[in-house]
Amino acid sequence: MSVLRPPSKADLAAFEGFVVRHETALGGLAKGLANNAADAEDLLQETLTKVLAHWRRVEQAEDPYLYARLMMVNTSTSTWRRRHREQNSRSAEHVLATGRLEQRPLWAGNAAAVDVNDDRGAVVAVLRGLPPRQRAVVVLRYPEDLPDEEIAALLGVRPSTVRSTALRALRVLRGPASGMQLR
């Protein structure tokens, strides 16, 4: 187990400069990956905390911003998995107690927190229903405008996996339940 040392004044100054330059972009990515505004803020703060804790490694990376985005995607995925396990555990308890499976539509995540009359709100509501890898691919591909090769490097998969994941995600987004027409 390694003990984290407090950052030096120089490291802290460099980190603060990094935050000033990239906080808005990282915040936008967090909003795309998270289920709601509060989760997006938590994801941003957790990611920046990890970036600071590993600042020397981040700063020495070829592209520190890309490294921070990778940390954010991984943090988002870990959070989703933890919540999914907890939810599955509660669902299993429900089935054992009642003998019935609780069914919720894919897009029912936190729809109450979204104004569905707003086009952006509708997109966010549907994105929330995607599994974390599909959501990450869609957010990195469209709002972040990254090429498949960079997304693949971020997610640790091949570019063909990015394309097939995007295809599956777009099929869900184009589905009749979403009411959205995507090109």
N, C-alpha and C positions, 0 to 999 in steps of 0.2 A: 504494500500500500504506500503510495507516494503522498507526501505532505505538501500541500500547496503553500507557497511562500507569497507574502503580499507583493504586489507588483511594485517595481521601482517607480520613481517619479517620471523617468523618461518613458517607461512602458505605459504608465497611466496617461501621460500626455499623448502618446501615439494612439492609444486606444480611444481616447476622447476625440481625437481628430478623425479616426475611423468612423466612430458613431455619428459625428456631425455630417460626414460625407455620405453615409450609407443608411442611416436610420429610416429615412422615408421609404427607400426602396425595400429594405428588409421588412418594414411595417406593412407595405403593400403585399409582399409575399406572404407574410403571416396572416393577413386578412383572407388571402386566397386559400390558405391551407387549413385555417381554423374553422370551427363551427359557428363562432359568433365573435362579436367585438371584444368581449372580455377574454375569451380564449386566445384571440389574436394578440392582445396585449400581454397575456401570460407567456405565450409562445415567444414573442419578441424579447421579453425580459429574460426568460430562461435561456434563450439562445445567446443574448448579449452577455449574460453571466458566464456561460460556458466559453464564449469567445475570450472574455477577460481572463478566466482561469487558465486558458491555454494560449494566451496572447503571443508568446514568443513563437510557438509553432504556427499560429495563424499568420503572424506578421512575416514569417520566413517563407510562407507558401507563395507559389508563383502568382496567384491571384487571391489575396486575402478575402475579398468580397465573395468570390466563388466558394471559398472554403467556409465562410460564414453561412452562405446559402445551404451548403451541404449539411452543416450542423443543424440548421433550422429544419430542413426536410427530415433528417434523422430524428430529431427531437419530436417533431409532429407525428411521425410514424410510431415512435415508441409510446407517445401519449395515447394515440388512437388504439394501439394494440392493448395497452393496459385497460383503457375504458371498455374496449370490446370484450376483453376477458371478463371484466366485472359484470357487464351487461349479460353476457352469455351465462354466467353463473347465476344471475338473478332469473334469467329466462328458464334455466334448467330447474331452479327451485319452484318457479311458477308452474311448469309442466308437471312436476312431481306432486305439487299440492293440489292442482285443479284437474290435471289430466288433459288440459287444453294448451295449445300453443298460441301465445300472443302474437298476432300478426300486425305489422305496421308497414305501410307503404315505404318504399325506398326514400322518397323525398320528404318524409315526415320528421326528419331530424329535429331541427329547431325552427320549423316554419313559422311558429307563432311570433318569433322575434324578427321576422322579415316582412316588410311591406310588399306583398306579392303583386300589388298594382304597379310597383316600380320594376322596370325591366331588369335593372341590375340586381334588385332584391330577388327576383325570380331566378336569375342565373345563380346567385349565391345559394339560394335554397336548394336547388337541384345539385349543385356542386357538393353540398354538405352530405348528400346521400351516397356519394362515390366512395369506394374504398380508398385508403390513403395513397397508394401508389398511383391509381388512376387520377385522383385529384391533383397530386403533385405533378404528374405529366401534363395535365391540362393547364394548370396554372403556370408551369415553367414554359410550356410551349406557346401559349397565347398571350396572357398579359406580360410575362417576362420576355417573350419573343426569342427564346433560346433555340438553337438548332438541335436536332435529334442527337447529334454526337455529344454536345455539351450536357444535355439532359441525361444521356446514358452515363457519362462520366460522373455526374452528380449522384445518380442513383445506384451506380455500380452494376449496371446491366449493359447489354449490347444495344446498339441503335435500333436493331430490328425489334427488340423487346419494347423499346419506347414506342415505335410505330404501332405495334399490335396492341399495346396497352392504350394508346390514344384512340385507336379504332374502337376498342371495346367501350371506352369511356364515352366517345361521341355517339355510339349506338344507344347508350343509356340516355344521354342528353337529348338525343333526337326522338326518343320514345314517345308514344302517344300520351303517356301520363304527364310528361313535362310540358307539353303544349308548345314547345319551342321548335323553331325551324332553323337549323344550322346548315351552313354550306360546307 
